[in-house]
Amino acid sequence: MKKAAALILCLLIILSCALLSACGSDKKKDLSGSKYVGIWKAAYMSLKDEQGEFEHDIFLVLNPDGTAEFTSDDEVSKCTWEETGNGFKLKGDAKMSFTDDGEGIQSTVLGVVLHFDKQ
């Protein structure tokens, strides 16, 4: 029970950091050929050997012009993104990195791994 509570607390911290951070830039890129362009939905989170479901919908929209939106509970953070060697990263105050795990993407923040599936 303590592990589940810690997992939920970590998720709330992650979401607070991501949603309360202003990310943005005026630079536009052409990423229309990227396999990451599209809508990604958080499927589950994990912490070591435990896995948990989300009570709220969390979406990440990656646009071909290099802009992005991170949405949870009608809160939208606007960001920019660019590909890296093994995934992509959001730029701005949030500075989240995502790796491609072969089935989706994931980001690790404070030891909690958020797993996203493409919609």
Long-range contacts (C-beta under 8 A, 24 or more apart in sequence): 3-47, 3-50, 4-50, 4-52, 6-47, 7-45, 7-47, 7-50, 7-52, 7-112, 8-52, 10-47, 10-109, 10-110, 10-111, 10-112, 11-45, 11-52, 11-54, 11-112, 11-114, 13-110, 14-109, 14-110, 14-112, 14-114, 15-58, 15-72, 17-94, 17-109, 18-70, 18-72, 18-77, 18-94, 18-96, 19-70, 19-72, 19-75, 19-77, 21-77, 21-92, 21-93, 21-94, 22-77, 22-78, 22-92, 22-93, 23-77, 23-78, 23-79, 23-80, 23-90, 23-91, 23-92, 23-93, 23-94, 23-95, 24-78, 24-79, 24-80, 24-92, 25-80, 25-91, 25-92, 27-66, 27-80, 28-65, 28-66, 28-67, 29-65, 29-66, 29-82, 30-64, 30-65, 30-66, 31-62, 31-63, 31-64, 31-65, 31-66, 31-81, 31-82, 31-83, 32-64, 34-62, 34-64, 34-83, 34-88, 36-62, 36-81, 36-83, 36-87, 36-88, 36-98, 36-100, 36-105, 37-62, 37-63, 37-64, 38-62, 38-118, 38-119, 39-118, 39-119, 40-104, 40-105, 40-116, 40-117, 40-118, 40-119, 41-116, 41-117, 41-119, 42-114, 42-115, 42-116, 43-104, 43-115, 43-116, 43-117, 44-115, 45-112, 45-113, 45-114, 45-115, 46-112, 46-113, 46-115, 47-111, 47-112, 47-113, 58-114, 60-116, 62-88, 70-94, 70-96
